[in-house]
């Protein structure tokens, strides 16, 4: 079972409360098409937020609502009926059927020449396999996916998909699906109180015959906030989402997550204790990367902790952050089915001044690879006030690698194991940057710090096996149960590597 097919999309709720009915009612009353402009969806969100939240009930037939995952997978959209296939446009759309956990209707519209027209559902769009074929013709859709020639010119690959609550994910050239993004996170990590805003409607602009990108508008709703998003999606070696987010809170939002990313980390060479698995590592992402407002480049390896832990990295005017998958060789995972070496990284670049706040990292313990247990997002320092518009623009890169400070060496691998006399031995391999041209006898200095315990035998030396450099040290934790660690390689002129951070737990 693919865990991201069963994300909390069952919480996706249809829009209600506009003009005395849902969005579909408003659209139907307006006739087959309605004028559409750049401010149409923000205006809908603003009007929605001015009214009390009202969740409409599901109208999905019980036979579809009760099917299991494998049966739901039997319901497949007919590629021959993909939107824009007959027009031979550079993008095509396919749709997901409502069933299983994906019960709630998400209204779909196509925008042509400034006019938005609903996409009309019919069961003839789908093959059903062992799933029950619905008798009615007005069930609507659960989500959609975009196809384009990304790996070769004569084939339309699946580039991105929007399915479940406000989740979406994408791939770049030669990559497979892995981590997901969300439109918004609310109260994430706060026990059982997390709220999942949901996409309730999409407006997709029909691309021109020469278009390199496709534009998607989305309406967002939840008990606490309504919102509008605009994605300009450009597939390629990096698939880029130029994103505009507009939020209209019904109540003050103090625990909000902007540009949230959700991933899976089971184990790697830092935390193999108790792991009985033939593979060297299992994860969709191996680290949180940050480029803070002060210009410091930071790498924080992920961890599967014994209990939920949250880290906050304070910043002002952040330059970028993301959940990255740096290991790119098959031998790093040795998994011929999952191919974790082909999972994308996701890199968020704020556009404009995001002010003061913190990048939050939440790590949740997991015993397998089927649960998303890692979340990262930006949280503003001040709560988002109710009754106002709040804007956040950013570029979201789905990529294999993404360089930001080429002069600095980056962390390629982190290994932690037993040292002598109860110590833990930490080994950090660094590659690239100016270190690649540095003579082996021109040894830089390893600067290592810990919040508790004691650091011993910190050394740095060239690593002929990789062509990079290696930093190693012993951590003697004593009675400490949690220790924050920091390391950087530098010389008299300043840092030669990015800053390595880690939270060690007993």
C-alpha positions as CSV (number, residue, x, y, z in Angstrom):
1,X,0.0,0.0,0.0
2,X,1.3,3.5,-0.9
3,X,0.9,5.6,2.2
4,X,0.4,8.9,0.3
5,X,-2.6,7.5,-1.4
6,X,-4.3,7.3,2.0
7,X,-3.3,10.7,3.5
8,X,-6.1,12.5,5.3
9,X,-8.1,13.3,2.2
10,X,-11.2,12.0,4.0
11,X,-11.1,15.4,5.8
12,X,-11.6,17.2,2.5
13,X,-14.8,19.2,2.8
14,X,-16.9,20.7,0.1
15,X,-17.5,24.5,0.1
16,X,-20.7,25.7,1.6
17,X,-22.2,29.0,2.7
18,X,-21.8,31.1,-0.4
19,X,-25.1,32.4,-1.8
20,X,-27.0,30.0,0.4
21,X,-25.3,26.9,-1.1
22,X,-22.1,25.3,-2.1
23,X,-19.7,26.3,-4.8
24,X,-21.3,24.0,-7.3
25,X,-24.7,25.7,-6.6
26,X,-23.2,29.1,-7.3
27,X,-21.5,27.9,-10.5
28,X,-24.6,26.1,-11.8
29,X,-26.8,29.1,-11.1
30,X,-24.4,31.2,-13.2
31,X,-24.8,29.0,-16.3
32,X,-22.3,27.0,-18.2
33,X,-19.5,29.5,-17.8
34,X,-18.6,32.5,-15.6
35,X,-16.1,35.3,-16.0
36,X,-12.8,34.5,-14.3
37,X,-9.9,36.9,-13.4
38,X,-6.8,36.8,-11.2
39,X,-8.8,38.0,-8.2
40,X,-11.7,35.6,-8.6
41,X,-10.6,32.9,-6.2
42,X,-9.2,35.4,-3.6
43,X,-12.6,37.1,-3.7
44,X,-14.4,33.8,-3.1
45,X,-12.1,33.0,-0.2
46,X,-12.5,36.4,1.4
47,X,-16.3,36.1,1.2
48,X,-16.2,32.6,2.5
49,X,-14.1,33.7,5.5
50,X,-16.7,36.3,6.4
51,X,-19.3,33.6,7.1
52,X,-19.3,30.8,9.7
53,X,-17.7,27.6,8.5
54,X,-20.2,25.0,7.3
55,X,-19.2,21.6,6.3
56,X,-21.5,19.8,3.9
57,X,-22.2,16.1,4.3
58,X,-20.9,13.5,1.9
59,X,-23.3,12.3,-0.8
60,X,-21.2,9.4,-1.9
61,X,-23.1,6.1,-2.5
62,X,-22.3,3.7,0.4
63,X,-20.9,1.0,-2.0
64,X,-18.1,3.4,-3.1
65,X,-17.6,4.8,0.4
66,X,-16.9,1.3,1.9
67,X,-14.5,-0.1,-0.6
68,X,-10.9,-0.9,0.4
69,X,-7.7,0.5,-0.9
70,X,-7.0,-2.2,-3.5
71,X,-10.5,-1.9,-4.9
72,X,-10.2,1.9,-5.1
73,X,-7.0,1.5,-7.1
74,X,-9.1,-0.4,-9.7
75,X,-10.9,2.8,-10.5
76,X,-8.8,4.3,-13.3
77,X,-9.3,7.3,-15.5
78,X,-9.3,6.5,-19.2
79,X,-6.1,8.2,-20.6
80,X,-7.8,8.5,-24.0
81,X,-10.3,11.0,-22.4
82,X,-7.6,13.2,-20.8
83,X,-8.5,16.8,-21.1
84,X,-6.7,18.6,-24.0
85,X,-5.4,15.3,-25.5
86,X,-7.3,15.8,-28.7
87,X,-6.1,19.4,-28.9
88,X,-2.5,18.2,-28.7
89,X,-1.6,20.7,-26.1
90,X,1.6,20.4,-24.1
91,X,-0.3,19.5,-20.9
92,X,-3.1,17.1,-20.2
93,X,-5.4,16.6,-17.1
94,X,-6.7,13.3,-15.7
95,X,-9.1,13.1,-12.7
96,X,-9.4,10.9,-9.5
97,X,-12.7,9.3,-8.7
98,X,-14.4,9.7,-5.3
99,X,-14.3,6.6,-3.2
100,X,-12.5,4.9,-0.2
101,X,-11.0,7.7,1.9
102,X,-11.5,10.3,-0.9
103,X,-15.2,10.8,-0.4
104,X,-15.6,14.5,-0.7
105,X,-16.3,16.4,-3.9
106,X,-13.7,18.8,-5.2
107,X,-15.2,21.1,-7.9
108,X,-13.1,21.3,-11.1
109,X,-13.2,24.1,-13.7
110,X,-11.3,24.9,-16.8
111,X,-10.5,28.6,-17.7
112,X,-10.5,29.6,-21.4
113,X,-10.3,33.1,-22.6
114,X,-11.3,34.6,-19.2
115,X,-14.3,32.2,-18.8
116,X,-14.4,29.4,-16.2
117,X,-16.5,26.3,-17.1
118,X,-17.1,23.3,-14.8
119,X,-15.6,20.0,-15.8
120,X,-18.6,17.6,-16.0
121,X,-18.2,14.2,-14.4
122,X,-19.5,11.0,-16.1
123,X,-18.7,7.4,-15.2
124,X,-17.7,6.8,-18.8
125,X,-14.4,8.6,-18.0
126,X,-13.3,5.7,-15.8
127,X,-12.8,1.9,-15.8
128,X,-13.9,0.3,-12.5
129,X,-12.4,-3.2,-12.4
130,X,-13.7,-4.9,-9.3
131,X,-15.1,-1.6,-7.9
132,X,-18.9,-0.9,-8.1
133,X,-19.9,1.2,-11.1
134,X,-22.0,4.2,-9.9
135,X,-25.5,4.6,-11.4
136,X,-25.5,8.4,-11.1
137,X,-23.8,10.9,-13.4
138,X,-23.2,13.8,-10.9
139,X,-20.7,12.3,-8.4
140,X,-17.9,14.7,-9.3
141,X,-14.1,14.3,-8.7
142,X,-11.8,13.8,-5.7
143,X,-8.8,15.5,-7.3
144,X,-6.7,15.6,-10.5
145,X,-3.2,15.1,-11.9
146,X,-1.2,16.9,-14.6
147,X,0.6,15.1,-17.3
148,X,3.3,16.5,-19.6
149,X,6.4,15.2,-21.6
150,X,9.0,15.5,-18.9
151,X,11.3,12.5,-19.5
152,X,10.8,12.2,-23.3
153,X,9.1,14.2,-26.0
154,X,6.6,11.5,-27.1
155,X,5.2,10.5,-23.7
156,X,3.0,12.4,-21.2
157,X,4.4,11.5,-17.7
158,X,2.5,12.3,-14.6
159,X,4.1,15.5,-13.3
160,X,2.0,16.4,-10.2
161,X,-1.2,15.4,-8.4
162,X,-3.6,17.2,-6.1
163,X,-5.5,14.6,-3.9
164,X,-6.6,14.6,-0.3
165,X,-7.2,17.6,2.0
166,X,-4.7,20.2,0.7
167,X,-1.9,17.7,-0.2
168,X,-0.1,17.8,-3.5
169,X,3.1,16.3,-4.8
170,X,5.3,16.4,-7.9
171,X,8.2,14.9,-9.6
172,X,11.1,16.2,-11.8
173,X,12.8,14.5,-14.7
174,X,13.9,10.9,-13.9
175,X,12.4,11.1,-10.4
176,X,9.5,9.2,-8.7
177,X,6.9,10.4,-6.3
178,X,8.1,10.7,-2.7
179,X,7.4,13.5,-0.2
180,X,4.3,15.7,-0.3
181,X,3.5,19.4,0.1
182,X,0.4,21.0,1.6
183,X,-1.2,24.3,1.2
184,X,-1.3,25.0,5.0
185,X,-0.6,23.3,8.3
186,X,-2.6,24.2,11.4
187,X,-1.7,23.0,14.9
188,X,0.7,20.4,13.5
189,X,2.4,18.5,16.3
190,X,-0.1,19.7,18.9
191,X,-1.6,16.3,19.9
192,X,-5.0,15.5,18.4
193,X,-5.9,19.1,17.7
194,X,-4.4,19.3,14.2
195,X,-6.7,20.8,11.6
196,X,-6.5,19.9,8.0
197,X,-7.6,22.7,5.6
198,X,-8.9,21.2,2.3
199,X,-9.0,22.2,-1.3
200,X,-12.6,22.6,-2.3
201,X,-12.3,23.9,-5.8
202,X,-9.8,24.2,-8.7
203,X,-9.6,26.4,-11.7
204,X,-7.0,25.3,-14.3
205,X,-6.1,27.6,-17.1
206,X,-6.0,26.0,-20.5
207,X,-2.4,26.3,-21.7
208,X,-1.4,27.7,-25.1
209,X,0.0,25.3,-27.7
210,X,3.6,26.6,-26.9
211,X,3.2,26.9,-23.1
212,X,6.0,25.8,-20.8
213,X,3.9,26.0,-17.6
214,X,0.4,25.4,-16.5
215,X,-1.5,27.7,-14.0
216,X,-3.7,26.2,-11.3
217,X,-5.9,28.3,-8.9
218,X,-7.3,26.6,-5.8
219,X,-9.8,27.5,-3.1
220,X,-9.0,26.4,0.5
221,X,-11.3,26.1,3.5
222,X,-11.4,24.8,7.1
223,X,-13.1,25.8,10.3
224,X,-10.3,28.4,11.1
225,X,-9.4,29.9,7.7
226,X,-10.2,30.2,4.1
227,X,-7.6,30.8,1.4
228,X,-6.7,31.1,-2.2
229,X,-3.6,29.8,-4.0
230,X,-2.2,30.2,-7.4
231,X,0.4,27.7,-8.7
232,X,2.3,28.4,-11.9
233,X,3.8,24.9,-12.6
234,X,6.9,24.5,-14.8
235,X,8.0,20.8,-15.3
236,X,11.6,19.9,-16.1
237,X,14.9,18.9,-14.6
238,X,13.5,20.9,-11.7
239,X,9.8,21.1,-11.5
240,X,9.0,24.5,-10.1
241,X,5.8,25.7,-8.5
242,X,5.6,29.5,-8.4
243,X,3.1,29.8,-5.5
244,X,0.9,32.7,-4.3
245,X,-0.8,32.0,-1.0
246,X,-3.6,34.3,0.3
247,X,-5.1,33.5,3.8
248,X,-8.2,34.9,5.4
249,X,-8.5,33.6,9.0
250,X,-11.8,33.4,10.7
251,X,-9.9,33.3,14.0
252,X,-6.3,34.3,15.0
253,X,-3.9,31.6,13.9
254,X,-1.0,31.2,16.3
255,X,0.1,27.7,15.3
256,X,0.2,28.1,11.6
257,X,2.6,26.4,9.2
258,X,3.4,28.1,5.9
259,X,4.7,26.0,2.9
260,X,4.6,22.7,4.8
261,X,6.4,19.6,3.6
262,X,5.6,16.1,4.7
263,X,8.0,13.1,4.3
264,X,9.1,9.8,5.6
265,X,12.2,8.9,7.5
266,X,12.6,5.4,8.9
267,X,16.4,4.8,9.4
268,X,19.9,5.5,8.2
269,X,23.5,5.2,9.5
270,X,22.7,7.6,12.3
271,X,20.1,5.4,14.0
272,X,20.2,1.7,13.1
273,X,20.0,0.5,16.7
274,X,17.3,-2.2,16.8
275,X,16.9,-2.2,13.0
276,X,16.8,-5.7,11.3
277,X,16.7,-4.8,7.6
278,X,18.8,-5.8,4.6
279,X,18.8,-2.2,3.3
280,X,21.4,0.4,4.4
281,X,18.8,3.1,4.7
282,X,15.0,3.8,4.2
283,X,13.7,7.3,3.8
284,X,12.2,9.7,1.3
285,X,14.2,12.6,2.8
286,X,17.4,12.5,4.8
287,X,17.8,16.0,6.0
288,X,16.3,19.5,6.6
289,X,18.3,22.1,4.7
290,X,18.1,25.8,5.5
291,X,19.6,29.0,4.1
292,X,18.8,31.6,6.8
293,X,18.5,35.3,6.7
294,X,22.0,35.8,7.9
295,X,23.4,33.8,5.0
296,X,24.3,30.7,7.0
297,X,23.8,27.4,5.2
298,X,22.6,24.6,7.5
299,X,22.1,20.9,7.3
300,X,20.1,19.0,9.9
301,X,20.0,15.2,9.4
302,X,16.6,13.7,10.1
303,X,16.0,11.3,13.0
304,X,13.5,8.6,13.9
305,X,13.2,9.5,17.6
306,X,11.9,7.4,20.5
307,X,9.2,10.0,21.1
308,X,7.8,13.0,19.1
309,X,10.1,15.9,19.0
310,X,9.9,19.4,17.6
311,X,12.8,21.7,16.7
312,X,12.5,25.4,15.9
313,X,15.2,27.3,14.1
314,X,14.6,31.0,14.7
315,X,15.2,33.3,11.7
316,X,14.3,36.6,10.1
317,X,13.7,37.0,6.4
318,X,14.5,33.3,5.6
319,X,16.1,32.7,2.2
320,X,15.1,29.0,1.8
321,X,14.4,25.7,3.5
322,X,13.5,22.2,2.4
323,X,13.4,18.5,3.0
324,X,16.1,17.0,0.9
325,X,17.1,13.5,-0.4
326,X,20.9,13.8,-0.9
327,X,21.9,10.2,-1.3
328,X,21.4,9.3,-5.0
329,X,23.1,5.9,-5.5
330,X,21.1,2.7,-5.7
331,X,23.6,1.1,-3.2
332,X,22.6,3.7,-0.6
333,X,19.2,1.9,-0.2
334,X,19.6,-1.3,-2.2
335,X,15.8,-1.3,-2.7
336,X,14.9,-2.4,-6.3
337,X,11.1,-1.8,-5.7
338,X,10.9,1.5,-3.7
339,X,14.0,3.1,-5.4
340,X,14.5,5.7,-2.7
341,X,17.4,7.1,-4.6
342,X,14.9,8.6,-7.1
343,X,12.7,10.3,-4.6
344,X,12.6,14.1,-5.0
345,X,13.8,16.9,-2.7
346,X,11.5,19.9,-2.1
347,X,13.1,23.3,-1.6
348,X,11.1,26.4,-0.6
349,X,12.4,29.9,-1.6
350,X,10.4,32.7,-0.1
351,X,9.6,35.6,-2.4
352,X,9.6,38.9,-0.5
353,X,10.1,39.5,3.2
354,X,8.5,36.8,5.4
355,X,9.6,38.7,8.6
356,X,10.4,37.0,11.8
357,X,9.6,33.4,12.8
358,X,11.1,30.0,12.7
359,X,11.5,26.9,10.5
360,X,9.9,24.1,12.5
361,X,10.9,20.5,12.1
362,X,8.6,17.8,13.6
363,X,9.9,14.2,13.9
364,X,7.5,11.5,14.8
365,X,8.6,7.9,15.8
366,X,7.7,5.2,13.3
367,X,8.3,1.5,13.1
368,X,7.9,1.2,9.4
369,X,8.2,3.0,6.1
370,X,4.5,3.4,5.4
371,X,3.8,6.4,7.6
372,X,4.7,10.0,6.9
373,X,6.5,11.0,10.1
374,X,8.4,14.2,9.2
375,X,7.0,17.7,8.8
376,X,8.8,21.0,8.1
377,X,7.3,24.5,7.7
378,X,7.7,28.2,8.4
379,X,5.8,29.6,11.4
380,X,5.6,33.4,11.7
381,X,6.4,34.8,15.1
382,X,3.2,36.8,15.3
383,X,-0.2,35.1,15.0
384,X,-2.1,35.7,11.8
385,X,-4.9,38.1,12.8
386,X,-8.5,37.2,11.9
387,X,-10.4,39.4,9.4
388,X,-7.3,40.3,7.4
389,X,-5.6,39.1,4.3
390,X,-2.1,37.5,4.8
391,X,0.1,36.9,1.8
392,X,3.0,34.5,1.4
393,X,4.6,34.0,-2.0
394,X,7.3,31.4,-2.7
395,X,9.0,29.1,-5.3
396,X,8.8,25.4,-4.5
397,X,11.4,23.4,-6.3
398,X,11.0,19.6,-6.8
399,X,14.5,18.4,-7.7
400,X,17.2,15.9,-7.2
401,X,19.8,18.4,-6.1
402,X,19.7,22.1,-5.4
403,X,22.9,24.2,-4.8
404,X,22.7,27.5,-3.0
405,X,26.2,28.4,-1.8
406,X,28.6,26.6,-4.2
407,X,31.7,27.7,-2.3
408,X,30.7,25.6,0.8
409,X,31.1,21.8,1.1
410,X,27.9,20.0,1.9
411,X,27.2,17.1,4.2
412,X,27.0,13.9,2.1
413,X,26.6,11.4,5.0
414,X,26.3,11.3,8.7
415,X,27.2,8.1,10.6
416,X,26.8,7.5,14.4
417,X,28.0,4.4,16.2
418,X,29.6,3.1,19.4
419,X,32.8,4.7,20.6
420,X,35.0,3.7,23.5
421,X,34.0,3.9,27.1
422,X,30.3,4.5,26.4
423,X,30.9,7.4,24.0
424,X,29.2,7.8,20.7
425,X,31.4,8.2,17.6
426,X,30.0,10.7,15.1
427,X,31.4,10.7,11.5
428,X,30.5,13.4,9.0
429,X,31.5,13.2,5.3
430,X,31.8,16.5,3.4
431,X,32.0,16.9,-0.3
432,X,32.2,19.7,-2.9
433,X,32.8,23.4,-2.5
434,X,36.3,24.7,-2.1
435,X,37.3,21.6,-0.2
436,X,37.6,19.7,-3.4
437,X,40.6,21.8,-4.4
438,X,42.3,21.9,-1.0
439,X,45.6,20.1,-0.5
440,X,45.3,17.1,1.9
441,X,48.0,18.6,4.2
442,X,46.2,22.0,4.4
443,X,44.1,20.8,7.2
444,X,41.1,23.0,8.1
445,X,39.8,23.0,11.7
446,X,36.7,21.1,12.9
447,X,34.7,23.3,15.3
448,X,32.3,21.1,17.3
449,X,29.9,22.2,20.1
450,X,27.4,20.3,22.3
451,X,24.7,21.6,24.6
452,X,25.5,18.9,27.2
453,X,28.0,16.0,27.7
454,X,31.5,16.4,26.4
455,X,33.2,16.4,23.0
456,X,36.5,14.6,22.6
457,X,39.0,13.9,19.7
458,X,37.4,16.3,17.1
459,X,39.5,15.9,14.0
460,X,39.2,16.7,10.3
461,X,41.1,15.0,7.4
462,X,41.0,14.4,3.7
463,X,39.0,11.4,2.6
464,X,40.6,9.8,-0.4
465,X,37.7,7.3,-0.7
466,X,35.3,10.1,-1.6
467,X,37.6,13.0,-2.7
468,X,36.1,15.0,0.1
469,X,36.9,15.6,3.8
470,X,35.8,13.9,7.0
471,X,35.0,15.3,10.4
472,X,34.8,12.9,13.3
473,X,34.4,13.3,17.1
474,X,33.4,11.4,20.2
475,X,30.3,12.5,22.2
476,X,30.4,11.5,25.8
477,X,26.8,12.1,26.9
478,X,27.1,11.4,30.6
479,X,23.6,11.5,32.1
480,X,22.2,13.7,29.4
481,X,19.1,12.3,27.6
482,X,19.0,14.9,24.8
483,X,22.0,16.8,23.4
484,X,22.1,19.5,20.6
485,X,25.2,19.2,18.4
486,X,26.8,21.6,16.0
487,X,29.8,21.2,13.7
488,X,31.5,23.2,10.9
489,X,34.7,23.0,9.1
490,X,36.6,26.3,8.8
491,X,40.0,28.0,8.4
492,X,41.2,31.5,9.3
493,X,39.1,33.0,6.5
494,X,35.8,31.6,7.7
495,X,33.6,28.5,7.1
496,X,34.5,26.0,4.5
497,X,31.4,23.8,4.9
498,X,27.8,24.3,5.7
499,X,26.8,24.0,9.4
500,X,25.9,20.6,10.6
501,X,23.2,20.4,13.4
502,X,21.9,17.3,15.1
503,X,19.7,16.4,18.1
504,X,21.1,13.3,19.8
505,X,18.7,11.4,22.0
506,X,19.6,8.5,24.4
